[in-house]
Amino acid sequence: MKELFKKHNCCVIIPTYNNGGTLQQVIEEVLRYTEDLIVVNDGATDHTHEILQHFEDRVQIIRHEQNSGKGMALRNGFSHALAQGYDYAITIDSDAQHFPSDLPLFLAELEKQPEVLLIGARNMEGEHVPGKSSFGNKFSNFWFWVETGYKMDDTQSGFRLYPIRKMEGIQYRTSLFEFEIEAIVKAAWRGIPVKNIPIQVHYEPGKKRITHFRPLRDFTRISVLNTYLVTLALLYYIPLRFFKSLTRENIRNFISKNFFDRNEPLHIKALSIAFGVFMGIFPVWGFQLLIGIPLAHVFKLNKALFITAAHVSIPPTVPFIIYGSYLLGGVFMENPKNDILFSDGLTVEAVKDNLFQYLAGAVLLSVGMAVICGLFSYLYFYIARNRRLAVKPVKSV
């Protein structure tokens, strides 16, 4: 195992603060697997200093005069590791929550996929797992998915493998617990794959477990960080990821799957187009897609065809749709109006009459055009399918 750590230029980093009761045990167990070990004493006020004195000849020690937070301890640990020539760093907490015997799992996965960021996934339904930890993890997983598109089982575990050389140059803004979220989000934005691997976990029951996490303060800081990251994601990284995905092959696959899927029933395609035309004309201007896309999802329609058809109301066609709706509404009115521009004066009564005539016509036009476009679409797809079936491949002799 020690040879694998050397092969991948990998070290282990233990950030510690007032975990004197478990620190020695964790260090001794890690040293069974590697001597490339960095311990960051983050201003501990217990007997941590005395414990570390026993390992000075076997462990690289970084000392903070004052407690600076787990994030800063990790950041300084990464900087030190990079200066020593390491390419990867596995972080493990000093509270004996994690099992050093799981270290080989990280290196085994690294053998399969280099330059990956691995997060140890804990069983959060296990015995003695605090309810607030389980909730916080689900909360963090959701926002990580929003910010990066990665679905994870555990984003808060401190047992991780970081490709620190690949992450070199990333600018961080946090220094406490929330750093572990910022680091994986920005790594994902850089294009580094982020994966979970299952690990063991041990929680001391009740008050025996020492934690420096302060729910109110730290949840507030994490929420502020997520607000910042979501804003960046919406304004920059999600659009960037979308445009990067617009390769010729991806576009071809999208069109083939959504517009020319031979396995999709003909009536689904026709209904998708009909519903798109209906929503494009129906008088809910500005909300057609907001209303239509969820409904298309509920009724299992082809959303690509729906959105395309809904664009029947693009700016050049809007005046014709409005005027056509107005005229059609007049056919069914007792006293039809013909003053859409209010040439006789803008009065409340005139607005009411013209608006009612337009709305009635728009509803009728949306239904009529939906039926017509749906029927023609079904006929087109039916003929196209039969032509494909009629053309049989010629077998070579």
C-alpha positions, 0 to 999 in steps of 0.5 A, a space after each residue: 500500500 505504501 508503494 501506491 501512495 508513492 506511485 501516485 504522489 499522494 499524501 494524507 492530511 489530518 486537520 485537527 483542533 482539540 481532538 486529543 482523545 482520538 488524534 494519536 489513534 488516527 495517526 498511528 492507524 494512518 501510518 500503517 498505510 503511508 508515511 506521507 502524512 501531514 498533520 495541521 494543528 489548527 491552534 489546539 488548546 488541549 494536549 494535541 501539541 504533546 501528542 504530536 511531539 511523539 511523531 515529529 520524526 515521522 510526520 510533517 506538522 503544520 502549526 497555527 498559532 490561533 484557531 483559523 478554521 478547518 477550511 484554512 487548515 486544509 488550504 494550508 495543508 494543500 499548499 504545503 503538500 504541493 510544495 513537497 511535490 504531491 499531486 493528490 491529498 487524502 483528507 481524514 478527520 481526527 475525531 476517529 469518525 473515519 476508518 483509515 482502513 478505507 484508505 486503500 479504497 481511494 487509491 484503488 479508485 484512483 488507479 481506475 480513474 486518475 484526476 478524480 475528486 473522491 468523497 467517501 459516502 457515509 451511511 447516514 441512516 446508521 446507528 447514532 447518526 445525528 439527525 442534524 447531520 443527515 438533514 445537513 447532508 441532504 441539504 448540501 447534496 441538493 445545492 451541489 446538484 443545482 450548482 454543478 449538475 452532479 447528483 451525490 449521496 454525500 457531499 459533507 464527508 471529510 474523508 476525501 481524495 483531492 487532485 490538488 495538482 489539478 486544482 492548483 490555482 483555484 481561488 477560494 473565499 472561505 476558511 471554515 467548514 463551508 470550504 469543503 463545499 466551495 472546494 468540490 463545487 469549484 473543482 467540478 466547475 473546472 471539469 474535474 469529475 466528482 464521485 462518491 465511494 462507500 466508506 465506513 463511519 463511526 459516530 460516538 453516541 450522545 455527548 461522547 462525540 466531539 464536534 466543532 460544528 455550530 449549527 446556527 452559525 455554520 448553516 448560516 455561513 453555508 447558506 450564504 456560500 450557496 447563495 453566492 455559488 448559485 448566483 455564479 452558476 446561473 450567470 456563468 457556469 450553467 450557460 458555459 456548460 450548456 454551450 460546451 455541450 453544443 457539440 455536433 454529435 450532441 446536437 445530432 443525438 438530441 435531434 435524433 432522439 427528440 424529433 426523429 425517434 422511430 420508437 416514439 408513438 405517432 400520436 405522442 408526436 402529434 399531440 406534442 405539436 398540437 399542444 405547443 401550437 395551442 399554448 403558443 396562441 392561447 392568450 397567456 402571453 409571457 407564460 406559455 412555456 412556464 405553464 406548458 412545459 410542466 403540463 407537457 411533462 405531466 402528460 408525457 409529451 415530447 417537450 422538444 416538439 412542444 417547445 418548437 411548436 409553441 414558438 408559433 408566436 415569435 415576434 413576426 407572427 404575433 401581430 397576425 395572431 392578435 389580429 386574427 384572434 380579434 377578427 375570429 372573436 367578432 364572428 361570434 359577437 352580437 355587436 362585433 367591434 372593428 376598432 382594435 386601434 381605438 380610433 374612436 377614443 380609449 374608454 374603459 367600455 371600449 377596452 372591455 369590449 375589444 379585450 373580450 372579443 380578442 380573448 374569445 377569438 384567441 381561445 377559439 383560434 388556439 383550439 382550431 389551430 391545435 386540431 389542424 396542426 395535430 392532424 397534419 402532423 399525425 398524417 405526416 409522421 404516418 406517411 413518413 413511417 410507412 415510407 421507411 417501412 416500404 424501403 427494405 434493405 437489399 441483402 448482399 449475396 
